[in-house]
Amino acid sequence: MAYFRGSFGEVHFNILNEDRSRDNEVTEHPVEGNSIVDHVQQLPTVYSLQCVYYGDNPSQVHLDLLAARRSKEVIKYRGRANMKNCVIQSMTTSVDQNDANGFRFNITIQSVRLARPSTSGLSGILRAEVDEVGSAGRVQTV
């Protein structure tokens, strides 16, 4: 049993499959016939989940997940692996005659880093040391 937690509360569901992707972006440039790597950047972790929900009020659960995706809300995922801060990147749902009290869905979540403002140890107001701009009007140079 896994769940998403957000402003909508907790949505519990069953995981059928959980794929985890951890990639780096590698920048390469040809220099004198050789390929030179000059930059490696870690990309956000992405989980692709195949899930099924059966239980009370499946239409409300469906609406809650869609609202979290639409509002870009940062949510928490707990399943086979955990992701504390993530957003829903994409979501598809499907139902058939066997899904009277639930639905199946594929969802892709991506980790996000939350920026916090830093504070400095400086106190008071800092003012740039520049001259005041006067109102001299038009000045003719000689």
N, C-alpha and C positions, 0 to 999 in steps of 0.2 A: 504494500500500500504506500503510495506517494502522495504528496500534496503541494499545492501552491498556497502561499500566504500573502495577502495584500490588504488593501482597504476594504475589500469585499469579504474578509474573514479567511477561512481556510476551505479549500476545495480538495477533497480526498478522491483519489482515483487509482486505478490499477495500471501498471506499466507493462506493456507487451514487449517493448524493445527500447533501449536507451543507447544512442550512439553519441560519443564524445569526440569533439574535434578541437585540437590545440595546435594552431599553426603559427608559423613565422612568415613574415614577408621579407624576402631576400632580394636586394637590389644588386643587379650585376651589370657591368659595362665592359665592352671589349676594349682592351688597351694593348696595342702592339700585337694583336693576334691572340691574346689570352683573355680569358674572362676573369674580371676582377670583381670581387664582392666588396662593396664599400659601405653597406648598411644592412643591419638585420633588426627588424622590429617585430616584437611579439604582438600577435593579433588577439582579440578577445576570445575567450573560450566559448564554444557553441555546442549545445546539446540538441540533438534531434530525437524527439520522443514519440513513440507510438503508444497511445493510451486508450483506455476505455473507462467510461463512467457509467455506473448503474446505481440508482438510488432514488431518493426523494427529490422531486422538483428538478429534473434534468434541464428543463428550459431555462430556469433561473441560473443554474451553474453555467450553462452555455452563454447566457447573456453576461454574466460576471467575467468570464474569460475574454469575451469579445470587448467588453468595456475596458479591461486592463490593457489589452493590446492597443485599442484606439487612443486611450489617454496616456499611453507611454509610461504607465506606472511601474516603478521599480518594485519588484516582488521577490519573494524568497521561494526557492525550490528545494524540496527534500525528497529524495528517491534513493536509488542505488548509490548515487553520488549526490552531493549537495552543492547548491549555488546560492550564496547569501544575497547578492545584489544582481538581479538580472531583469531583462525586459523580454517581452514576447516579440520575436522577430516576425514570425508567421504562424498561421493556424489554419488548418483545414479540418472539416468535420464531415462525417458520413453516418447515415442511418439506413436501416432496412427493416423488413417486416419482423425481424427477431429482436429489434432494439426498442421495445415498447417503453421501458423505464430507464432509458439511457441513450448514450451515443458513443461513437468511436471518434477519436481525433488525433491528428498528427500536429505536433507543436514544436517549433524551434525557438529556443531561448538563448540569449546571448548575455554574457557577463558584462557588467558596466562598472567603471570606476567612478566613484563620486568625489568630486573636487570640493575641498573645503578651503575657505579663505585663510591665508596665513596671517599671523600677526607679528609685528616686529617689536623689538624692545624699546623703540623710540617713543618718547612721550611728547606731548604737545603738538602744535601745528608746525609743520615744516613749510617754509616759504622760500621760493626760488630767489636767489640774489640777482635781481635785474632792476634796471632803472624804470621808474614810472614813465608811462607814455603820456606826454603832454599834448595839449591842444594848440599847436603853434600855427595852424592854418597852412597856407602855402608859403613855402620858404624858397627864395631864389638864391641859388649859389652863384658866387662871383667867378 
